[in-house]
Amino acid sequence: MTLFEDLQWRGLIKDVAGEDLADKLNGEPITFYWGTDPTADSLHLGHYSSLVTAKRLAKAGHHPILLCGGATGLIGDPRPTAEREIISKEQLAKNLEGIQAQVSRIFDGKAEVVNNYDWFRGYEVTDFLRDVGKYININYMLDKDIIRRRLDTGITFAEFTYTLIQGYDFLWLYENKGCILQAQGSDQWGNITTGLELIKKRTGQDAYAFTMPLVLDKYGNKFGKSEGNALWLDRNKTSSYELYQYLINVDDEMVISYLKIFTFLSREEIERLEKSNQEMPHLREAHKALAREIITDLHGEDAYLEAVKISESLFQGDIASLSEKQIEDAFRGLEPFYIQKDISIVDLLVDFGICSSKREARDFISNGSISLNGIKIEDSTFFVTKNDCIGQKYAVIRRGKKKYYIGVYAD
């Protein structure tokens, strides 16, 4: 397949600007850009879907420019329902540093990373309005979907002009970097077309663009959302193990689509995994491949292997083989309880809400349903001491097959 045909097969083409876009993508190297505003100090898994597409173009020989919006981030892209909270300049600078490091790492340092504040800094408002604003009709801006939807509830002038500012980014990159293509998620189509309009009116030339569909789960929720929280690309915010657990448990009916979008596996390999998913779903080959490819690309092979080790150790009840760091990663989402002194197992189970009464605690123990750090507790008179904790710190209680609790021995 050609590059454009591969993008279509993977479901990565939604909106297109430029009749000969396919020829451009399949031909000689071109310069393209993808951008994001630094609303947090890390990107999340939703961003990664379009970053992977940008990386796919780079692998085909095209030159990527990754734009971090130090200027646009000061305003904030209009949301469908309400204005974004203004970020302080200090926080914005911290966010920029984190995101720039992330995108550079994902592209192995081979992408050009730019900040649009560099060309907006010192640009006089009156000059901007004369140089740029005169090219865009107010009716054209009012017809933008996101602006039209906000007119009834109210939209600030700052938000209203956001599309003009982002459109200028494309024009600036076109004139100064030879960038002729923008590739973004489909929610940015309105801003992209403003850039195309500016380039056409100011230079008389046509530029190109395409958008990728937003990646959703089978319920229509954004991919990468876990109980309302984003799954971050930063390992310190979302561990490789947390990513692994999310990816290994995605819906069976969606996993092949995700393999096409998020991985660089060939069509032949994905079709083989699709057949395995249909005929032997219990092996979860497709899910494992999805987790392997994403985590390895983001965090490296060692991080992926560590995530697998944690998962297998928990499944087998081999908690004692985990390091303190691995335990912290595995149980990051659990609220820990704190052990102040040596305590009987029955009192521990009751005091920390693991069992509702001492009688229930003794029943669970007699039934072999309580384990401490992977070791089944069979004696109701057992005392939990510091020496029973991993690293003299962590006490992992399992009740039944899947219910875990994490205790911290605090001197």
C-alpha positions as CSV (number, residue, x, y, z in Angstrom):
1,M,0.0,0.0,0.0
2,T,1.0,3.6,-0.5
3,L,1.2,5.8,2.6
4,F,-2.2,7.4,1.9
5,E,-3.8,4.0,1.4
6,D,-2.3,2.8,4.6
7,L,-3.7,5.8,6.5
8,Q,-7.1,5.1,5.0
9,W,-7.0,1.4,5.9
10,R,-6.1,2.3,9.5
11,G,-9.1,4.7,9.6
12,L,-6.8,7.7,10.1
13,I,-8.3,10.0,7.5
14,K,-11.5,12.0,8.2
15,D,-11.4,15.6,6.7
16,V,-9.1,16.4,3.8
17,A,-8.0,19.7,2.2
18,G,-6.2,19.6,-1.1
19,E,-7.3,17.5,-4.0
20,D,-3.9,16.0,-4.6
21,L,-3.1,15.4,-0.9
22,A,-2.6,11.7,-1.6
23,D,0.1,12.5,-4.3
24,K,1.8,14.8,-1.8
25,L,1.9,12.2,0.9
26,N,3.0,9.5,-1.5
27,G,5.6,11.6,-3.2
28,E,8.7,13.6,-2.3
29,P,9.3,14.6,1.4
30,I,7.3,17.5,2.6
31,T,7.2,19.5,5.8
32,F,4.1,19.1,8.0
33,Y,3.1,20.1,11.5
34,W,1.0,18.9,14.5
35,G,0.3,21.1,17.4
36,T,-1.0,21.1,21.0
37,D,-1.5,23.6,23.8
38,P,0.3,23.0,27.1
39,T,-2.8,22.7,29.3
40,A,-1.0,20.2,31.5
41,D,2.6,19.1,32.1
42,S,2.1,15.9,30.2
43,L,0.2,14.7,27.1
44,H,-2.3,11.9,27.5
45,L,-3.2,8.8,25.5
46,G,-5.8,10.7,23.5
47,H,-3.0,13.0,22.2
48,Y,-0.9,9.9,21.4
49,S,-3.3,8.7,18.7
50,S,-2.5,11.7,16.5
51,L,1.2,11.8,17.5
52,V,1.5,8.2,16.2
53,T,0.0,9.4,12.9
54,A,2.6,12.2,12.8
55,K,5.3,9.7,13.5
56,R,4.0,7.5,10.7
57,L,4.4,10.4,8.3
58,A,7.9,10.9,9.6
59,K,8.8,7.3,9.1
60,A,7.7,7.7,5.5
61,G,10.3,10.4,5.1
62,H,8.3,13.6,5.7
63,H,9.7,16.3,8.0
64,P,7.7,16.8,11.2
65,I,7.3,20.1,13.1
66,L,5.7,19.6,16.5
67,L,4.3,22.9,17.8
68,C,3.7,23.5,21.5
69,G,1.4,26.5,22.0
70,G,3.1,28.8,24.4
71,A,1.0,31.7,22.9
72,T,-2.3,29.9,22.2
73,G,-2.0,28.2,25.6
74,L,-2.3,31.7,27.3
75,I,-5.8,31.9,25.8
76,G,-7.1,28.4,25.5
77,D,-9.0,26.7,22.7
78,P,-12.7,27.3,23.2
79,R,-14.6,24.4,24.7
80,P,-18.1,23.5,23.7
81,T,-19.7,24.5,27.0
82,A,-17.5,27.0,28.9
83,E,-14.3,29.0,28.9
84,R,-11.1,27.3,29.8
85,E,-9.5,28.2,33.1
86,I,-6.6,30.6,32.5
87,I,-3.2,29.1,33.2
88,S,-0.5,31.2,35.0
89,K,2.6,32.0,32.9
90,E,4.7,30.1,35.4
91,Q,2.6,26.9,35.1
92,L,2.5,27.3,31.4
93,A,6.3,27.4,31.2
94,K,6.5,24.2,33.3
95,N,3.9,22.5,31.1
96,L,5.8,23.5,28.0
97,E,9.0,22.0,29.3
98,G,7.3,18.7,30.1
99,I,5.5,18.4,26.7
100,Q,8.4,19.5,24.6
101,A,10.6,16.8,26.3
102,Q,7.8,14.2,25.7
103,V,7.3,14.8,22.0
104,S,11.0,15.0,21.4
105,R,11.4,11.6,23.1
106,I,8.6,10.0,21.2
107,F,10.2,11.1,17.9
108,D,13.7,10.0,19.1
109,G,14.9,13.6,18.9
110,K,14.3,13.7,15.2
111,A,11.4,16.1,15.1
112,E,11.6,19.9,15.0
113,V,9.9,21.2,18.2
114,V,8.7,24.8,18.1
115,N,6.9,27.2,20.4
116,N,4.4,29.7,18.8
117,Y,5.2,32.2,21.5
118,D,8.5,32.8,19.7
119,W,6.8,34.5,16.8
120,F,4.0,36.1,18.8
121,R,6.3,37.7,21.4
122,G,6.6,41.4,20.7
123,Y,4.0,41.2,17.9
124,E,2.0,44.4,18.3
125,V,-1.8,44.0,18.4
126,T,-2.4,46.7,15.8
127,D,0.2,45.1,13.5
128,F,-1.4,41.7,13.9
129,L,-4.8,43.1,13.0
130,R,-3.4,44.9,9.9
131,D,-1.3,41.9,8.8
132,V,-3.7,39.1,9.6
133,G,-7.1,40.2,10.8
134,K,-8.0,42.0,7.6
135,Y,-7.9,38.7,5.7
136,I,-10.6,37.0,7.7
137,N,-14.3,38.0,7.5
138,I,-16.2,38.1,10.7
139,N,-19.0,36.0,9.2
140,Y,-16.4,33.4,8.3
141,M,-15.4,33.2,12.0
142,L,-19.0,33.1,13.2
143,D,-19.7,30.1,11.0
144,K,-17.1,28.1,12.8
145,D,-18.9,25.2,14.6
146,I,-17.3,25.8,18.1
147,I,-18.0,29.5,17.9
148,R,-21.6,29.1,16.7
149,R,-22.4,26.7,19.5
150,R,-21.1,29.1,22.1
151,L,-23.0,32.2,20.9
152,D,-26.0,31.4,23.0
153,T,-24.1,30.9,26.2
154,G,-21.5,33.5,25.5
155,I,-18.0,33.6,24.3
156,T,-15.2,36.0,25.2
157,F,-13.3,38.0,22.6
158,A,-10.1,36.1,23.5
159,E,-11.7,32.8,22.8
160,F,-13.4,34.2,19.6
161,T,-10.0,35.2,18.2
162,Y,-8.3,31.9,19.0
163,T,-9.0,30.5,15.6
164,L,-7.3,33.5,14.0
165,I,-4.2,33.1,16.2
166,Q,-3.9,29.4,15.5
167,G,-4.5,30.0,11.8
168,Y,-1.6,32.4,11.8
169,D,0.6,29.6,13.2
170,F,0.0,27.7,9.9
171,L,0.7,30.8,7.9
172,W,3.9,31.5,9.8
173,L,5.2,27.9,9.4
174,Y,4.3,28.0,5.7
175,E,6.2,31.2,5.1
176,N,9.2,30.5,7.4
177,K,9.6,26.7,7.5
178,G,8.1,25.6,4.2
179,C,5.4,23.7,6.0
180,I,2.6,22.9,3.6
181,L,0.5,20.4,5.6
182,Q,-1.2,20.3,9.0
183,A,-2.4,17.0,10.5
184,Q,-4.6,17.2,13.7
185,G,-7.5,15.5,15.4
186,S,-10.9,16.3,13.9
187,D,-11.9,18.7,16.6
188,Q,-9.3,21.2,15.2
189,W,-10.8,21.3,11.6
190,G,-12.2,24.8,12.1
191,N,-8.9,26.2,13.2
192,I,-7.1,24.3,10.4
193,T,-9.3,25.8,7.7
194,T,-8.6,29.3,9.0
195,G,-4.9,28.7,8.5
196,L,-5.6,27.4,4.9
197,E,-7.7,30.5,4.2
198,L,-4.9,32.9,5.5
199,I,-2.3,31.1,3.4
200,K,-4.5,31.3,0.3
201,K,-5.3,35.0,0.7
202,R,-1.9,36.2,1.7
203,T,0.3,34.1,-0.6
204,G,-2.1,33.0,-3.3
205,Q,-1.0,29.4,-2.8
206,D,-2.8,26.3,-1.6
207,A,-1.8,24.3,1.5
208,Y,-2.9,20.9,2.6
209,A,-4.5,19.4,5.7
210,F,-6.1,16.3,7.0
211,T,-7.7,15.3,10.3
212,M,-7.9,12.1,12.2
213,P,-11.2,10.9,13.8
214,L,-11.3,11.2,17.6
215,V,-10.6,7.8,19.1
216,L,-13.5,6.5,21.2
217,D,-14.4,3.4,23.1
218,K,-17.5,1.4,22.2
219,Y,-19.6,3.6,24.5
220,G,-18.5,6.8,22.8
221,N,-16.1,7.9,25.5
222,K,-12.7,9.3,24.6
223,F,-10.0,6.6,24.5
224,G,-7.6,6.8,27.3
225,K,-10.0,7.9,30.0
226,S,-10.0,5.7,33.1
227,E,-12.8,6.5,35.6
228,G,-12.9,10.1,34.4
229,N,-9.1,10.6,34.6
230,A,-6.7,10.8,31.7
231,L,-4.0,8.2,31.2
232,W,-0.9,10.3,31.0
233,L,2.2,9.6,28.9
234,D,4.4,10.6,31.8
235,R,5.4,7.5,33.7
236,N,5.4,9.5,36.9
237,K,1.7,10.3,36.5
238,T,0.6,7.0,34.9
239,S,2.8,4.0,35.4
240,S,3.6,1.5,32.7
241,Y,1.7,-1.0,34.7
242,E,-1.4,1.2,34.8
243,L,-1.2,1.6,31.0
244,Y,-0.8,-2.1,30.6
245,Q,-3.9,-2.8,32.7
246,Y,-6.0,-0.4,30.7
247,L,-4.8,-1.7,27.3
248,I,-5.0,-5.4,28.1
249,N,-8.6,-4.9,29.1
250,V,-9.9,-2.8,26.2
251,D,-13.1,-4.0,24.6
252,D,-12.6,-7.1,22.4
253,E,-14.6,-5.5,19.6
254,M,-12.4,-2.4,19.6
255,V,-8.9,-3.9,19.9
256,I,-8.2,-4.4,16.2
257,S,-9.2,-0.8,15.4
258,Y,-6.8,0.4,18.1
259,L,-4.0,-1.8,16.7
260,K,-4.5,-0.1,13.4
261,I,-4.5,3.4,14.9
262,F,-1.8,3.1,17.6
263,T,0.8,0.7,16.3
264,F,3.2,0.3,13.5
265,L,2.4,-3.4,13.0
266,S,1.9,-4.4,9.4
267,R,-1.5,-5.1,7.9
268,E,-0.6,-8.8,7.7
269,E,0.3,-9.0,11.4
270,I,-2.9,-7.1,12.4
271,E,-5.0,-9.4,10.3
272,R,-3.4,-12.4,11.9
273,L,-4.2,-10.9,15.4
274,E,-7.7,-10.3,14.3
275,K,-8.2,-13.9,13.3
276,S,-6.7,-15.0,16.7
277,N,-9.0,-12.5,18.5
278,Q,-12.0,-14.1,16.8
279,E,-11.0,-17.8,17.1
280,M,-9.1,-17.8,20.4
281,P,-10.2,-14.7,22.3
282,H,-9.0,-16.2,25.6
283,L,-5.4,-15.9,24.5
284,R,-5.8,-12.1,24.2
285,E,-3.0,-12.0,21.7
286,A,-4.3,-8.8,20.2
287,H,-4.6,-7.0,23.5
288,K,-1.1,-8.1,24.5
289,A,0.3,-6.8,21.2
290,L,-1.5,-3.5,21.7
291,A,0.0,-3.1,25.2
292,R,3.4,-4.1,24.0
293,E,3.6,-1.8,21.1
294,I,2.3,1.3,22.9
295,I,4.2,1.0,26.1
296,T,7.5,0.1,24.3
297,D,7.1,3.1,22.1
298,L,6.4,5.4,25.0
299,H,8.5,4.1,27.9
300,G,10.8,1.5,26.4
301,E,11.0,-2.3,26.3
302,D,12.2,-2.6,29.9
303,A,9.2,-0.7,31.2
304,Y,6.9,-3.0,29.2
305,L,8.6,-6.1,30.6
306,E,8.3,-4.7,34.1
307,A,4.6,-4.1,33.6
308,V,4.1,-7.7,32.5
309,K,6.1,-9.0,35.5
310,I,3.9,-7.0,37.9
311,S,0.7,-8.3,36.2
312,E,1.9,-11.9,36.3
313,S,3.1,-11.7,39.9
314,L,-0.3,-10.3,41.0
315,F,-2.1,-13.0,39.0
316,Q,0.0,-15.8,40.5
317,G,-0.1,-14.2,44.0
318,D,3.7,-13.9,44.0
319,I,3.7,-10.5,45.7
320,A,6.9,-11.1,47.5
321,S,8.9,-11.1,44.3
322,L,7.9,-7.4,43.6
323,S,10.2,-4.5,44.6
324,E,8.9,-1.6,46.6
325,K,8.7,0.5,43.4
326,Q,6.8,-2.2,41.6
327,I,4.3,-2.4,44.5
328,E,3.9,1.4,44.4
329,D,3.1,1.2,40.7
330,A,0.8,-1.7,41.0
331,F,-1.3,-0.2,43.8
332,R,-1.0,3.5,43.0
333,G,-4.8,3.9,42.6
334,L,-5.6,2.4,46.0
335,E,-5.9,4.6,49.2
336,P,-3.4,3.0,51.6
337,F,-4.0,2.3,55.3
338,Y,-1.3,2.9,57.9
339,I,-0.2,0.4,60.4
340,Q,1.1,2.2,63.5
341,K,2.2,-0.9,65.5
342,D,2.3,-4.7,65.4
343,I,-1.3,-5.9,65.1
344,S,-3.3,-9.1,64.9
345,I,-4.5,-10.1,61.5
346,V,-8.1,-10.1,62.7
347,D,-7.9,-6.6,64.2
348,L,-6.1,-5.4,61.0
349,L,-8.9,-6.7,58.8
350,V,-11.6,-5.1,60.9
351,D,-9.9,-1.8,61.8
352,F,-9.1,-1.0,58.2
353,G,-12.5,-2.0,56.8
354,I,-11.4,-5.1,54.9
355,C,-13.9,-7.2,56.9
356,S,-17.0,-6.0,58.6
357,S,-16.5,-7.9,61.9
358,K,-14.1,-10.1,63.7
359,R,-16.4,-13.1,63.0
360,E,-16.3,-12.4,59.3
361,A,-12.5,-11.9,59.4
362,R,-12.1,-15.3,61.1
363,D,-14.4,-16.9,58.5
364,F,-12.4,-15.5,55.6
365,I,-9.1,-16.7,57.2
366,S,-10.5,-20.2,57.9
367,N,-11.7,-20.4,54.2
368,G,-8.2,-19.5,53.0
369,S,-9.4,-16.2,51.5
370,I,-6.9,-13.9,53.1
371,S,-3.3,-13.5,52.1
372,L,-0.5,-11.2,53.2
373,N,2.1,-10.3,50.5
374,G,1.1,-13.4,48.6
375,I,1.2,-15.8,51.6
376,K,-2.1,-17.3,52.7
377,I,-2.9,-16.6,56.3
378,E,-4.4,-19.7,58.0
379,D,-4.0,-18.7,61.7
380,S,-6.4,-16.2,63.2
381,T,-3.9,-15.4,65.9
382,F,-1.2,-14.3,63.4
383,F,0.4,-11.0,64.2
384,V,1.5,-8.6,61.5
385,T,4.9,-7.1,62.3
386,K,7.2,-4.8,60.4
387,N,9.3,-7.8,59.4
388,D,6.3,-9.3,57.6
389,C,6.1,-6.3,55.3
390,I,8.0,-6.0,52.0
391,G,11.0,-3.8,52.6
392,Q,9.7,-3.6,56.2
393,K,7.1,-1.1,54.7
394,Y,4.3,-2.6,52.6
395,A,1.6,-5.1,53.6
396,V,-0.5,-6.2,50.6
397,I,-3.7,-7.8,51.7
398,R,-5.7,-9.9,49.2
399,R,-9.3,-10.8,50.1
400,G,-10.7,-13.5,47.8
401,K,-9.3,-13.6,44.3
402,K,-9.2,-10.0,43.2
403,K,-9.8,-7.6,46.1
404,Y,-6.5,-5.9,47.1
405,Y,-5.7,-3.5,50.0
406,I,-2.3,-1.8,50.5
407,G,-1.0,-1.1,54.0
408,V,2.0,1.0,54.9
409,Y,3.9,0.2,58.2
410,A,4.5,3.7,59.7
411,D,6.9,3.9,62.6
